[in-house]
Amino acid sequence: MPTLLRFIGLRVVIYPNDHRPAHVHVKGAGGEAVFLLNCPGGPLELRESYGFKLAELRRIEAMLTPELAVLCAAWSRHHGDF
């Protein structure tokens, strides 16, 4: 599973054998969240979360949003269409 980003002790990954629609998994700090990318223009959308508090999810989303183009490009490299 390629790690795309690391921030505040979390890893943002795409699984090689994953399914559409385009999304990323954010893992660490005892939690995992899945954000739909809605490529190419967003906005990010929380699909599910385990172990993160709402404030943490908002912070994660705020950190992922400026990286949307990078995340969509990475999804496209691994899986083709969004």
VEXNURO-382361 format. One record per atom (N, C-alpha, C, O): residue in three letters; x, y, z; atom name; residue number from 1. Coordinates in steps of 0.02 Angstrom, whole numbers, plus 50000, padded with zeros to 5 digits. Atoms other than C-alpha are relative to their C-alpha. Layout:
<sites>
SITE;rest;u;v;w;atom;nr
SITE;ALA;X;Y;Z;CA;NUM $
...
</sites>
This chain:
<sites>
SITE;rest;u;v;w;atom;nr
SITE;MET;50042;49942;50000;N;1 $
SITE;MET;50000;50000;50000;CA;1 $
SITE;MET;50044;50062;50000;C;1 $
SITE;MET;50081;50073;50048;O;1 $
SITE;PRO;49959;49941;50005;N;2 $
SITE;PRO;50083;50160;49943;CA;2 $
SITE;PRO;49978;50054;50050;C;2 $
SITE;PRO;49919;50071;50053;O;2 $
SITE;THR;50014;49943;49956;N;3 $
SITE;THR;50094;50297;50074;CA;3 $
SITE;THR;50010;50063;49960;C;3 $
SITE;THR;50064;50076;49933;O;3 $
SITE;LEU;49998;49939;50041;N;4 $
SITE;LEU;50053;50461;49988;CA;4 $
SITE;LEU;50023;50060;50040;C;4 $
SITE;LEU;50060;50102;50015;O;4 $
SITE;LEU;49984;49943;49957;N;5 $
SITE;LEU;50068;50583;50133;CA;5 $
SITE;LEU;50008;49975;50072;C;5 $
SITE;LEU;49982;49923;50091;O;5 $
SITE;ARG;49995;50011;49928;N;6 $
SITE;ARG;50118;50587;50315;CA;6 $
SITE;ARG;49992;50069;50033;C;6 $
SITE;ARG;50023;50117;50012;O;6 $
SITE;PHE;50007;49939;49962;N;7 $
SITE;PHE;50061;50720;50437;CA;7 $
SITE;PHE;49970;49984;50068;C;7 $
SITE;PHE;49932;49936;50075;O;7 $
SITE;ILE;50022;50007;49930;N;8 $
SITE;ILE;50026;50736;50624;CA;8 $
SITE;ILE;49996;49927;50023;C;8 $
SITE;ILE;49948;49908;50056;O;8 $
SITE;GLY;49997;50070;49979;N;9 $
SITE;GLY;50074;50554;50649;CA;9 $
SITE;GLY;49953;49953;49962;C;9 $
SITE;GLY;49942;49897;49983;O;9 $
SITE;LEU;50047;50040;50040;N;10 $
SITE;LEU;49953;50490;50516;CA;10 $
SITE;LEU;50030;49985;49931;C;10 $
SITE;LEU;50073;50021;49906;O;10 $
SITE;ARG;49981;50018;50069;N;11 $
SITE;ARG;49979;50401;50349;CA;11 $
SITE;ARG;49939;50003;49956;C;11 $
SITE;ARG;49885;49982;49976;O;11 $
SITE;VAL;50053;49999;50050;N;12 $
SITE;VAL;49873;50431;50195;CA;12 $
SITE;VAL;50020;49950;49946;C;12 $
SITE;VAL;50073;49957;49915;O;12 $
SITE;VAL;49982;50055;50045;N;13 $
SITE;VAL;49869;50275;50086;CA;13 $
SITE;VAL;49945;49985;49950;C;13 $
SITE;VAL;49886;50001;49961;O;13 $
SITE;ILE;50045;50030;50048;N;14 $
SITE;ILE;49789;50199;49933;CA;14 $
SITE;ILE;50018;49926;49996;C;14 $
SITE;ILE;50077;49909;49988;O;14 $
SITE;TYR;49987;50071;50007;N;15 $
SITE;TYR;49771;50011;49928;CA;15 $
SITE;TYR;50005;49981;49927;C;15 $
SITE;TYR;49964;50003;49886;O;15 $
SITE;PRO;49990;50017;50071;N;16 $
SITE;PRO;49836;49934;49765;CA;16 $
SITE;PRO;49941;49962;49969;C;16 $
SITE;PRO;49928;49971;49909;O;16 $
SITE;ASN;50056;50039;50028;N;17 $
SITE;ASN;49686;49817;49744;CA;17 $
SITE;ASN;49933;50028;50020;C;17 $
SITE;ASN;49884;49991;50026;O;17 $
SITE;ASP;50061;49969;49975;N;18 $
SITE;ASP;49554;49941;49799;CA;18 $
SITE;ASP;49950;50013;49943;C;18 $
SITE;ASP;49965;50002;49885;O;18 $
SITE;HIS;50057;49991;50045;N;19 $
SITE;HIS;49389;49986;49715;CA;19 $
SITE;HIS;49986;50074;49990;C;19 $
SITE;HIS;50009;50117;50028;O;19 $
SITE;ARG;50025;49933;50011;N;20 $
SITE;ARG;49312;50142;49643;CA;20 $
SITE;ARG;49940;50012;50044;C;20 $
SITE;ARG;49909;49964;50066;O;20 $
SITE;PRO;49972;49937;50023;N;21 $
SITE;PRO;49261;50278;49678;CA;21 $
SITE;PRO;50067;50016;50034;C;21 $
SITE;PRO;50085;49985;50085;O;21 $
SITE;ALA;49934;49981;49975;N;22 $
SITE;ALA;49429;50361;49709;CA;22 $
SITE;ALA;49995;50022;50074;C;22 $
SITE;ALA;49952;50063;50092;O;22 $
SITE;HIS;50001;49984;49929;N;23 $
SITE;HIS;49467;50371;49895;CA;23 $
SITE;HIS;50068;49986;50030;C;23 $
SITE;HIS;50109;49951;50000;O;23 $
SITE;VAL;49940;50013;49962;N;24 $
SITE;VAL;49607;50371;50023;CA;24 $
SITE;VAL;49982;49977;50070;C;24 $
SITE;VAL;49929;49992;50096;O;24 $
SITE;HIS;50006;50022;49931;N;25 $
SITE;HIS;49629;50288;50192;CA;25 $
SITE;HIS;50050;50040;50041;C;25 $
SITE;HIS;50108;50047;50022;O;25 $
SITE;VAL;49957;49964;49954;N;26 $
SITE;VAL;49699;50391;50334;CA;26 $
SITE;VAL;50006;49957;50063;C;26 $
SITE;VAL;49955;49942;50095;O;26 $
SITE;LYS;49989;50049;49946;N;27 $
SITE;LYS;49777;50280;50468;CA;27 $
SITE;LYS;50049;50027;50051;C;27 $
SITE;LYS;50097;50062;50034;O;27 $
SITE;GLY;49953;49983;49947;N;28 $
SITE;GLY;49860;50307;50635;CA;28 $
SITE;GLY;49963;50027;50061;C;28 $
SITE;GLY;49903;50039;50059;O;28 $
SITE;ALA;50027;49973;49938;N;29 $
SITE;ALA;49833;50370;50813;CA;29 $
SITE;ALA;49939;49960;50023;C;29 $
SITE;ALA;49893;49988;50053;O;29 $
SITE;GLY;50055;50042;49978;N;30 $
SITE;GLY;49717;50223;50845;CA;30 $
SITE;GLY;49937;50005;49959;C;30 $
SITE;GLY;49884;49982;49981;O;30 $
SITE;GLY;50059;49992;50041;N;31 $
SITE;GLY;49598;50267;50705;CA;31 $
SITE;GLY;50013;49989;49926;C;31 $
SITE;GLY;50071;49983;49905;O;31 $
SITE;GLU;49997;50002;50073;N;32 $
SITE;GLU;49560;50250;50521;CA;32 $
SITE;GLU;49940;50035;49973;C;32 $
SITE;GLU;49884;50029;49999;O;32 $
SITE;ALA;50054;49965;50034;N;33 $
SITE;ALA;49456;50358;50407;CA;33 $
SITE;ALA;50009;49991;49926;C;33 $
SITE;ALA;50064;49984;49901;O;33 $
SITE;VAL;50000;50005;50073;N;34 $
SITE;VAL;49409;50343;50225;CA;34 $
SITE;VAL;49967;50062;49972;C;34 $
SITE;VAL;49910;50079;49990;O;34 $
SITE;PHE;50027;49941;50032;N;35 $
SITE;PHE;49385;50499;50121;CA;35 $
SITE;PHE;49993;49989;49926;C;35 $
SITE;PHE;50041;49970;49892;O;35 $
SITE;LEU;50010;50001;50072;N;36 $
SITE;LEU;49307;50498;49948;CA;36 $
SITE;LEU;50031;50064;49972;C;36 $
SITE;LEU;50025;50117;50002;O;36 $
SITE;LEU;49965;49942;50029;N;37 $
SITE;LEU;49407;50613;49835;CA;37 $
SITE;LEU;49956;50041;49953;C;37 $
SITE;LEU;49968;50101;49946;O;37 $
SITE;ASN;50043;49966;50049;N;38 $
SITE;ASN;49271;50658;49709;CA;38 $
SITE;ASN;50043;50036;49948;C;38 $
SITE;ASN;50033;50095;49933;O;38 $
SITE;CYS;49954;49974;50050;N;39 $
SITE;CYS;49407;50683;49579;CA;39 $
SITE;CYS;49963;50020;49937;C;39 $
SITE;CYS;49911;49992;49920;O;39 $
SITE;PRO;49937;49967;49987;N;40 $
SITE;PRO;49460;50785;49494;CA;40 $
SITE;PRO;49994;50062;50045;C;40 $
SITE;PRO;50046;50086;50069;O;40 $
SITE;GLY;50006;49935;49966;N;41 $
SITE;GLY;49389;50938;49584;CA;41 $
SITE;GLY;49975;49999;50071;C;41 $
SITE;GLY;49968;50052;50101;O;41 $
SITE;GLY;50024;50004;49931;N;42 $
SITE;GLY;49327;50874;49752;CA;42 $
SITE;GLY;49927;50021;50004;C;42 $
SITE;GLY;49893;50023;49952;O;42 $
SITE;PRO;49966;49997;49936;N;43 $
SITE;PRO;49263;50912;49877;CA;43 $
SITE;PRO;50008;49931;50031;C;43 $
SITE;PRO;49975;49883;50012;O;43 $
SITE;LEU;49992;50061;49962;N;44 $
SITE;LEU;49324;50778;49995;CA;44 $
SITE;LEU;49935;49984;50037;C;44 $
SITE;LEU;49897;50029;50054;O;44 $
SITE;GLU;50061;50022;49965;N;45 $
SITE;GLU;49187;50677;50078;CA;45 $
SITE;GLU;50018;49942;50046;C;45 $
SITE;GLU;50045;49892;50023;O;45 $
SITE;LEU;49987;50053;49952;N;46 $
SITE;LEU;49204;50572;50235;CA;46 $
SITE;LEU;49952;49942;49986;C;46 $
SITE;LEU;49891;49951;49988;O;46 $
SITE;ARG;50042;50059;50011;N;47 $
SITE;ARG;49142;50396;50197;CA;47 $
SITE;ARG;49991;49961;50064;C;47 $
SITE;ARG;49935;49938;50079;O;47 $
SITE;GLU;50006;50037;49937;N;48 $
SITE;GLU;49181;50312;50362;CA;48 $
SITE;GLU;50060;50017;50044;C;48 $
SITE;GLU;50113;50038;50019;O;48 $
SITE;SER;49946;49986;49953;N;49 $
SITE;SER;49286;50332;50517;CA;49 $
SITE;SER;49993;49956;50062;C;49 $
SITE;SER;49937;49943;50085;O;49 $
SITE;TYR;49998;50039;49939;N;50 $
SITE;TYR;49338;50226;50665;CA;50 $
SITE;TYR;50056;50027;50044;C;50 $
SITE;TYR;50114;50030;50022;O;50 $
SITE;GLY;49950;49981;49953;N;51 $
SITE;GLY;49428;50293;50817;CA;51 $
SITE;GLY;50021;50073;50000;C;51 $
SITE;GLY;50060;50094;50044;O;51 $
SITE;PHE;49984;49929;50001;N;52 $
SITE;PHE;49442;50477;50769;CA;52 $
SITE;PHE;49941;50040;50027;C;52 $
SITE;PHE;49883;50023;50017;O;52 $
SITE;LYS;50051;49953;49976;N;53 $
SITE;LYS;49348;50618;50856;CA;53 $
SITE;LYS;49984;50048;49943;C;53 $
SITE;LYS;50023;50057;49896;O;53 $
SITE;LEU;50022;49954;50052;N;54 $
SITE;LEU;49252;50745;50753;CA;54 $
SITE;LEU;50051;50056;49988;C;54 $
SITE;LEU;50064;50073;49930;O;54 $
SITE;ALA;49950;49947;50009;N;55 $
SITE;ALA;49382;50881;50784;CA;55 $
SITE;ALA;50061;49974;49962;C;55 $
SITE;ALA;50089;50010;49920;O;55 $
SITE;GLU;49944;50030;50036;N;56 $
SITE;GLU;49519;50763;50723;CA;56 $
SITE;GLU;49983;49992;49926;C;56 $
SITE;GLU;50024;50005;49882;O;56 $
SITE;LEU;50021;50009;50070;N;57 $
SITE;LEU;49420;50724;50565;CA;57 $
SITE;LEU;49999;50065;49963;C;57 $
SITE;LEU;50019;50068;49904;O;57 $
SITE;ARG;49999;49933;50031;N;58 $
SITE;ARG;49398;50909;50529;CA;58 $
SITE;ARG;50071;50021;49984;C;58 $
SITE;ARG;50085;50049;49931;O;58 $
SITE;ARG;49930;49982;50011;N;59 $
SITE;ARG;49585;50936;50549;CA;59 $
SITE;ARG;50030;49959;49943;C;59 $
SITE;ARG;50067;49986;49902;O;59 $
SITE;ILE;49975;50043;50054;N;60 $
SITE;ILE;49624;50788;50436;CA;60 $
SITE;ILE;49974;50025;49933;C;60 $
SITE;ILE;50012;50031;49885;O;60 $
SITE;GLU;50030;49975;50062;N;61 $
SITE;GLU;49504;50851;50303;CA;61 $
SITE;GLU;50033;50066;49978;C;61 $
SITE;GLU;50046;50075;49919;O;61 $
SITE;ALA;49967;49936;50016;N;62 $
SITE;ALA;49582;51025;50312;CA;62 $
SITE;ALA;50070;49990;49974;C;62 $
SITE;ALA;50094;50029;49932;O;62 $
SITE;MET;49932;50013;50024;N;63 $
SITE;MET;49754;50950;50285;CA;63 $
SITE;MET;50000;49964;49933;C;63 $
SITE;MET;50047;49972;49893;O;63 $
SITE;LEU;50004;50036;50063;N;64 $
SITE;LEU;49698;50838;50141;CA;64 $
SITE;LEU;49976;50045;49942;C;64 $
SITE;LEU;49998;50036;49885;O;64 $
SITE;THR;50031;49959;50053;N;65 $
SITE;THR;49600;50971;50045;CA;65 $
SITE;THR;50051;50032;49953;C;65 $
SITE;THR;50042;50028;49892;O;65 $
SITE;PRO;49952;49969;50046;N;66 $
SITE;PRO;49752;51067;49977;CA;66 $
SITE;PRO;50039;49949;49959;C;66 $
SITE;PRO;50072;49967;49910;O;66 $
SITE;GLU;49963;50053;50035;N;67 $
SITE;GLU;49825;50899;49921;CA;67 $
SITE;GLU;49957;49961;49952;C;67 $
SITE;GLU;49978;49909;49926;O;67 $
SITE;LEU;50047;50038;50041;N;68 $
SITE;LEU;49674;50846;49819;CA;68 $
SITE;LEU;50028;49982;49931;C;68 $
SITE;LEU;50020;49925;49909;O;68 $
SITE;ALA;49973;50015;50067;N;69 $
SITE;ALA;49761;50860;49649;CA;69 $
SITE;ALA;50053;49945;50004;C;69 $
SITE;ALA;50054;49902;49960;O;69 $
SITE;VAL;49949;50051;49992;N;70 $
SITE;VAL;49907;50755;49712;CA;70 $
SITE;VAL;49968;49932;50014;C;70 $
SITE;VAL;49989;49882;49986;O;70 $
SITE;LEU;50034;50063;49983;N;71 $
SITE;LEU;49791;50624;49785;CA;71 $
SITE;LEU;49963;49971;49940;C;71 $
SITE;LEU;49965;49911;49929;O;71 $
SITE;CYS;50035;50024;50060;N;72 $
SITE;CYS;49686;50613;49626;CA;72 $
SITE;CYS;50050;49973;49949;C;72 $
SITE;CYS;50037;49923;49916;O;72 $
SITE;ALA;49949;50024;50047;N;73 $
SITE;ALA;49844;50596;49521;CA;73 $
SITE;ALA;50027;49932;50022;C;73 $
SITE;ALA;50038;49888;49981;O;73 $
SITE;ALA;49975;50064;49974;N;74 $
SITE;ALA;49905;50456;49634;CA;74 $
SITE;ALA;49948;49945;49988;C;74 $
SITE;ALA;49966;49889;49969;O;74 $
SITE;TRP;50053;50050;50013;N;75 $
SITE;TRP;49737;50366;49622;CA;75 $
SITE;TRP;50002;49980;49926;C;75 $
SITE;TRP;49999;49920;49910;O;75 $
SITE;SER;50000;50013;50072;N;76 $
SITE;SER;49743;50381;49432;CA;76 $
SITE;SER;50060;49957;49980;C;76 $
SITE;SER;50053;49913;49938;O;76 $
SITE;ARG;49941;50041;50016;N;77 $
SITE;ARG;49920;50309;49425;CA;77 $
SITE;ARG;49990;49927;50020;C;77 $
SITE;ARG;50012;49882;49985;O;77 $
SITE;HIS;50009;50069;49974;N;78 $
SITE;HIS;49868;50156;49527;CA;78 $
SITE;HIS;49939;49965;49972;C;78 $
SITE;HIS;49939;49904;49964;O;78 $
SITE;HIS;50064;50032;50018;N;79 $
SITE;HIS;49690;50127;49466;CA;79 $
SITE;HIS;49969;50025;49935;C;79 $
SITE;HIS;49917;49999;49915;O;79 $
SITE;GLY;50029;49975;50061;N;80 $
SITE;GLY;49660;50225;49307;CA;80 $
SITE;GLY;49946;50051;50015;C;80 $
SITE;GLY;49956;50096;50056;O;80 $
SITE;ASP;50055;49952;49991;N;81 $
SITE;ASP;49494;50316;49298;CA;81 $
SITE;ASP;49979;50006;50072;C;81 $
SITE;ASP;49990;49962;50113;O;81 $
SITE;PHE;50023;49986;49933;N;82 $
SITE;PHE;49418;50393;49451;CA;82 $
SITE;PHE;49937;49961;50015;C;82 $
SITE;PHE;49910;49967;50070;O;82 $
</sites>
